[in-house]
Amino acid sequence: MRTDPNPISLKELIDKCKKTGAYINVMSPVPKSFFKEVTQLKVISTDVLSNAIADIAFLLMLNVSRKAFLIIGEL
């Protein structure tokens, strides 16, 4: 999660997203070149200001945390 109020450059965004499997965009449009660079993303959610998409994103995060908890419990 990025908390810096200044806009992120496209290069910095691509570099950060190459290290993750999900991207949730809140407001700004993303150019097509972004998606050509970060092909490993499994979850891409844009316009999360709509309630339905926000609910789905939250459910996905809950599912991931539940699986992580089960894995840790097996250790």
Secondary structure, 3 states (H helix, E strand, C coil): CCCCCCCCCHHHHHHHHCCCCEEECCCCCCCHHHHHHCCCCCEEECCCCCHHHHHHHHHHHHHHHHHHHHHHHHC
